[in-house]
Amino acid sequence: MQKEKFSEWPLTDAFGICRQTVLPLYRKPTFDSALVTQLLFGECYQVHSVTPDKLWYKIFHEDSTRTGWISTDSLKSIPIDEYSTFLSSDYQVVTSPIAAIEYMGANLYLLPGSRLHFSDLELFNWQDHLGFTGLVRPHAKKARRDELVEIGLKFVNSPFQSGGRSIFGMDEQHFIELVFGIGGYSWKAKRVTGRKVDIELAMPGDLLTFKSSDKSPNHFALYLGAEEVLWMDNRARISDINEWETCLLTTKDTDLTLEVRSILN
């Protein structure tokens, strides 16, 4: 039955995969709507509904648990068994700032966090098989602390963009989620991961958050060691913890509590 408020028709057993460099998800089925997030090449999604004119599809990104609208031109359908295989099998995740793959007879540029799925038959020399140039790592292999720091530093000077999730623009939470995601650690939206540790025990690769006393954490940083953090202001930048805190206290959040969480065992 058609919903009156958003004029959308529900769909079942419909699935898709991102087959472009960046796929924007909008809050409403219109291009001038706010950006919820972005999907990167190789990321899969469920299709929940479609507008009556079939120009917009509402999708659910299972990795982040975020929902948004994509245009019909961006929809790339896949069968449910392929969707399940992609989610349950290991894949290569792009780590280089810019990579490229031969797709549909032309080069397609890939950004950090993009996924390359392959079958067992393609494990041998798969870079040549896919015409890929760039650096990748297996997602199933959890990154060490130094590797997480190295991943994070590749985003230095990336600009701020509300809802953005690419090296060309991202917001604060998406930025940290993406760094840990590339390192093989999952992080659902609105759910801070890891275990809390004393600030004196913070180690490089730990997650630092500032939160108001009555709210969930809304400021995030990657601890680099030596009292330095990587965080998002108008761009991704490095500063010491005190400078980070001072910058945050100039906003409306005057009552902030620092918390350190270890994502790694």
TORDO-485296 format. One record per residue (C-alpha): x, y, z. Coordinates in nm, 4 decimals, always signed. Layout:
     east    north       up
        X        Y        Z
...
***
This chain:
     east    north       up
  +0.0000  +0.0000  +0.0000
  +0.1320  +0.3435  -0.0923
  +0.2538  +0.5664  +0.1914
  +0.0959  +0.9090  +0.1890
  +0.3701  +1.1188  +0.3477
  +0.6631  +1.0356  +0.1220
  +0.4753  +0.8722  -0.1660
  +0.6832  +0.5573  -0.1785
  +0.6092  +0.1970  -0.2617
  +0.7749  -0.0765  -0.0501
  +1.0014  -0.3339  -0.2136
  +1.1130  -0.6733  -0.0866
  +1.4102  -0.8917  -0.1801
  +1.5745  -0.6096  -0.3757
  +1.9486  -0.5508  -0.3459
  +2.2192  -0.3455  -0.5116
  +2.5875  -0.2567  -0.5248
  +2.7649  +0.0738  -0.5808
  +2.9305  +0.0741  -0.9209
  +3.0497  +0.4346  -0.9321
  +3.3242  +0.6240  -0.7509
  +3.0887  +0.7868  -0.4994
  +2.7157  +0.7273  -0.4569
  +2.5329  +1.0031  -0.2616
  +2.2433  +0.9114  -0.0320
  +1.9930  +1.1933  +0.0139
  +1.7586  +1.2484  +0.3085
  +1.4639  +1.2978  +0.0715
  +1.4066  +1.1929  -0.2930
  +1.5376  +1.5159  -0.4428
  +1.8816  +1.6389  -0.5434
  +1.8557  +1.9527  -0.3287
  +1.7986  +1.7481  -0.0134
  +2.0574  +1.7099  +0.2630
  +2.3261  +1.4455  +0.2190
  +2.2913  +1.1524  +0.4618
  +2.6122  +0.9788  +0.3608
  +2.7941  +0.8397  +0.0574
  +2.8626  +0.4859  -0.0592
  +3.1909  +0.3924  -0.2230
  +3.2572  +0.1541  -0.5103
  +3.1815  -0.2075  -0.4166
  +2.9609  -0.1360  -0.1141
  +2.6258  -0.3193  -0.1110
  +2.2814  -0.2115  -0.0010
  +1.9205  -0.3240  +0.0357
  +1.6453  -0.1505  -0.1617
  +1.3471  -0.0748  +0.0619
  +1.1120  +0.1316  -0.1530
  +1.0649  +0.3318  -0.4725
  +0.8778  +0.6491  -0.5604
  +0.5690  +0.6047  -0.7831
  +0.7514  +0.7560  -1.0813
  +1.0422  +0.5128  -1.0229
  +1.2938  +0.7982  -1.0275
  +1.4138  +0.7442  -0.6689
  +1.4900  +0.4397  -0.4547
  +1.5243  +0.4314  -0.0773
  +1.8166  +0.2079  +0.0206
  +1.9605  +0.0721  +0.3445
  +2.3378  +0.0533  +0.3881
  +2.3836  -0.2433  +0.6206
  +2.7427  -0.1645  +0.7206
  +2.6543  +0.1738  +0.8685
  +2.2784  +0.1123  +0.9237
  +2.2030  +0.4387  +0.7418
  +1.9093  +0.4880  +0.5050
  +1.8769  +0.7351  +0.2188
  +1.7552  +0.7957  -0.1351
  +1.9452  +0.7371  -0.4592
  +1.8400  +0.8243  -0.8127
  +1.7295  +0.5511  -1.0501
  +2.0352  +0.6126  -1.2712
  +2.2577  +0.5111  -0.9783
  +2.0780  +0.1846  -0.9026
  +2.2753  -0.1307  -0.9837
  +2.0726  -0.4385  -0.8903
  +2.2240  -0.7707  -0.7831
  +2.0559  -1.1001  -0.6800
  +2.0156  -1.1826  -0.3116
  +2.2679  -1.4691  -0.3185
  +2.5341  -1.2378  -0.4607
  +2.4492  -0.9747  -0.1981
  +2.4813  -1.2316  +0.0806
  +2.8113  -1.3582  -0.0576
  +2.9567  -1.0086  -0.0783
  +2.8642  -0.9358  +0.2838
  +2.9918  -1.2653  +0.4229
  +3.3126  -1.3021  +0.2193
  +3.6417  -1.1201  +0.2493
  +3.7287  -0.8467  +0.0025
  +4.0109  -0.6081  -0.0773
  +3.9671  -0.2509  +0.0468
  +4.1416  +0.0355  -0.1308
  +4.3955  +0.2236  +0.0812
  +4.5652  +0.4510  -0.1734
  +4.4353  +0.8099  -0.2021
  +4.3458  +0.7450  -0.5656
  +4.3250  +0.4057  -0.7388
  +4.1836  +0.2960  -1.0720
  +4.0094  -0.0080  -1.2136
  +3.9048  -0.1054  -1.5634
  +3.5246  -0.1120  -1.5532
  +3.2807  -0.1182  -1.8439
  +3.5641  -0.0601  -2.0900
  +3.7039  +0.2507  -1.9209
  +3.9074  +0.3528  -1.6182
  +3.7059  +0.4213  -1.3051
  +3.8805  +0.5995  -1.0202
  +3.8406  +0.4554  -0.6718
  +3.8794  +0.6273  -0.3362
  +4.0014  +0.4934  +0.0004
  +3.7453  +0.2526  +0.1447
  +3.6253  +0.1241  -0.1945
  +3.5796  -0.2525  -0.2135
  +3.6965  -0.5093  -0.4639
  +3.5089  -0.8389  -0.4456
  +3.6452  -1.1478  -0.6155
  +3.5828  -1.5198  -0.6319
  +3.8265  -1.7966  -0.5352
  +3.9167  -1.8373  -0.9016
  +4.0386  -1.4777  -0.9143
  +4.2675  -1.4857  -0.6123
  +4.5743  -1.5520  -0.8254
  +4.7025  -1.2331  -0.9864
  +4.3673  -1.0642  -0.9356
  +4.5129  -0.7153  -0.9919
  +4.5826  -0.8032  -1.3548
  +4.2484  -0.9807  -1.3825
  +4.0635  -0.6642  -1.2822
  +4.3007  -0.4155  -1.4435
  +4.3592  -0.2539  -1.1049
  +4.6254  +0.0000  -1.0100
  +4.6648  +0.1168  -0.6520
  +4.7111  -0.0180  -0.2995
  +4.4712  -0.2459  -0.1112
  +4.4514  -0.4552  +0.2044
  +4.2314  -0.7551  +0.2945
  +3.9405  -0.6361  +0.5081
  +3.9389  -0.9547  +0.7169
  +4.2880  -0.8716  +0.8448
  +4.2577  -0.6278  +1.1354
  +4.5003  -0.3381  +1.1120
  +4.7658  -0.2915  +1.3782
  +4.7883  +0.0361  +1.5667
  +5.0607  +0.1755  +1.3430
  +4.8599  +0.0760  +1.0355
  +4.5501  +0.2577  +1.1648
  +4.7564  +0.5703  +1.2179
  +4.9029  +0.5374  +0.8671
  +4.5507  +0.5012  +0.7202
  +4.4299  +0.8071  +0.9080
  +4.7215  +1.0250  +0.7993
  +4.6307  +0.9715  +0.4338
  +4.3222  +1.1882  +0.4946
  +4.5102  +1.4921  +0.6275
  +4.3737  +1.8124  +0.4657
  +4.0605  +1.6404  +0.3342
  +3.7899  +1.9098  +0.3488
  +3.4785  +1.9049  +0.5657
  +3.1481  +1.8212  +0.3971
  +2.8310  +1.7527  +0.5908
  +2.7325  +1.3926  +0.5164
  +3.0433  +1.3387  +0.3046
  +3.2370  +1.0143  +0.3225
  +3.5179  +1.0477  +0.0696
  +3.8662  +1.1956  +0.0636
  +3.7182  +1.4922  -0.1273
  +3.4877  +1.5820  +0.1624
  +3.3525  +1.4184  +0.4773
  +3.2054  +1.5033  +0.8120
  +3.3499  +1.4287  +1.1530
  +3.1898  +1.0938  +1.2338
  +3.2037  +0.9574  +0.8790
  +3.5750  +1.0410  +0.8736
  +3.6602  +0.8336  +1.1795
  +3.4222  +0.5531  +1.0769
  +3.5947  +0.5314  +0.7392
  +3.9449  +0.5150  +0.8892
  +3.8500  +0.2259  +1.1173
  +3.6455  +0.0617  +0.8399
  +3.9467  +0.0546  +0.6076
  +4.1408  -0.1013  +0.8941
  +3.8905  -0.3878  +0.9170
  +3.6839  -0.2654  +1.2138
  +3.3076  -0.2196  +1.1861
  +3.1233  +0.0767  +1.3336
  +2.7458  +0.1116  +1.3113
  +2.5911  +0.4577  +1.2969
  +2.5174  +0.6172  +1.6365
  +2.6930  +0.3308  +1.8151
  +3.0420  +0.4031  +1.9473
  +3.2545  +0.0918  +1.9346
  +3.5426  -0.0334  +2.1486
  +3.6009  -0.0540  +2.5234
  +3.6613  +0.2419  +2.7515
  +4.0153  +0.2838  +2.8875
  +4.1823  +0.5361  +3.1160
  +4.3233  +0.8362  +2.9368
  +4.6668  +0.7643  +3.0859
  +4.6609  +0.4310  +2.9010
  +4.5732  +0.5759  +2.5593
  +4.7785  +0.4304  +2.2763
  +4.8196  +0.5240  +1.9082
  +4.5180  +0.4006  +1.7138
  +4.2721  +0.4532  +1.9992
  +3.9489  +0.6475  +1.9533
  +3.9042  +0.9713  +2.1462
  +3.5616  +1.1276  +2.1922
  +3.4246  +1.4385  +2.3534
  +3.0611  +1.4364  +2.4582
  +2.8222  +1.6570  +2.6487
  +2.7046  +1.5215  +2.9827
  +2.3574  +1.4414  +2.8511
  +2.4402  +1.3331  +2.4956
  +2.6106  +1.0622  +2.2966
  +2.9654  +1.1368  +2.1763
  +2.9571  +1.3892  +1.8937
  +3.3237  +1.4801  +1.8549
  +3.5758  +1.2197  +1.7409
  +3.9502  +1.1947  +1.6901
  +4.2157  +0.9321  +1.6216
  +4.4932  +0.9294  +1.8800
  +4.8339  +0.9420  +1.7117
  +5.0496  +0.9258  +2.0226
  +5.2640  +1.1925  +2.1934
  +4.9461  +1.3863  +2.2898
  +4.8566  +1.4392  +1.9218
  +4.5202  +1.3672  +1.7576
  +4.3816  +1.3594  +1.4048
  +4.0401  +1.5227  +1.3864
  +3.8030  +1.7083  +1.1554
  +3.7618  +2.0850  +1.1738
  +3.7064  +2.2586  +0.8415
  +3.9544  +1.9960  +0.7233
  +4.1206  +1.6854  +0.8635
  +4.4189  +1.8068  +1.0639
  +4.6652  +1.7167  +1.3376
  +4.6893  +1.9019  +1.6670
  +4.7585  +1.8292  +2.0309
  +4.4710  +1.7242  +2.2543
  +4.4588  +2.0587  +2.4349
  +4.4177  +2.2511  +2.1085
  +4.1402  +2.0115  +2.0024
  +3.9583  +2.0647  +2.3326
  +4.0052  +2.4419  +2.3171
  +3.8567  +2.4562  +1.9682
  +3.5542  +2.2546  +2.0785
  +3.4952  +2.4744  +2.3839
  +3.4565  +2.7774  +2.1583
  +3.1341  +2.6174  +2.0289
  +2.8067  +2.5797  +2.2189
  +2.9350  +2.2582  +2.3798
  +3.0907  +2.4050  +2.6941
  +3.0436  +2.0978  +2.9141
  +3.2487  +1.8254  +2.7498
  +3.3873  +1.4992  +2.8824
  +3.6856  +1.3272  +2.7219
  +3.6625  +0.9517  +2.6767
  +3.9181  +0.7099  +2.5337
  +3.8079  +0.3861  +2.3702
  +4.0293  +0.1050  +2.2468
  +3.9008  -0.0494  +1.9257
  +4.1874  -0.2972  +1.9181
  +4.2333  -0.5814  +2.1634
***
